Amino acid sequence: MTAADKDRGYWILAPCGVCQERLFAYGPDVEVAVPERADPRRWRTLQLRDVQPHWFARVFPDDVWPYEAQDPESRN
């Protein structure tokens, strides 16, 4: 949410790309606020998967998701 100006209240902004990447760590079902087209002071929720339909992890459907780093010692 950001201040539009002193007379127009606050506008809702969808999460930026960096924020979306961080939120994806919790899964594609996370709900985020996005502005209503007719009035950016109002919002609706969407699942993150719908905000970012072309997320790069969808290219690798066989990978474990969410990604879990393996123990470096187990690679030996």
N, C-alpha and C positions, 0 to 999 in steps of 0.2 A: 504494500500500500504506500502511496506517495502523495504528498500534498500537491494538488493541482494549482491552486492559488487561494488567497484568503477568502474569497467569496464563493468558490465552487467546491469546497470540501476536499475529500481525498479520492484519488483514483486507484483502482486495483490494477496491478501489473502481474502478468503471468511470470513464473519463475524464469530467470535467465538460463542460458545454456549451462553455465557452471553449476548453478543451483540444481538444475534438472539432473545433471550427472551425479551430484552428491545424493540427491533424493533417490535415484535409481538403486543405490546400495540397499535400500529398504524394500525394493521390489517395484514392479510395474503397476501394482494396484494402489499405490499411494495416491491419495486424493490431494489435489492442489486447487487453489482458487484461480480463476481466470475471469477477466472482466466481461460483463455483458456488452454486446456490441452497441445496443441502443443507449446505454448509460454506463460509462466506465466507473461510476461510483458504486455500482452494484456488481455482484459476482455470482458465479455458479461454480460448482466443482466438477472437475474432470479427473479421470485416472491419468496418471503420468503417461501410461502407454498411449493415450489418446492425444496428449499434448505433444508428444514426440513420437510420431508413428514410425519414423525411420531410424530409430536408435540403432547404433552399430552392433550391439550384442545380438540382435535378431538375425544377423548374418551367420552366426555360429550356433545353430539350434542344438547341436550335440554337446556343447560345453555345459558344465555345471553352472547353474545360475541361481542365486547370485554367485558371482565368482568368489571362490575361497582360495587364498594363497596356500600353497603346499609348504610343508616344513622343508627348508633347504637341505637338511641332513637326510631326508628320505629320498632324495634324488640320486644318491650314490649307488 
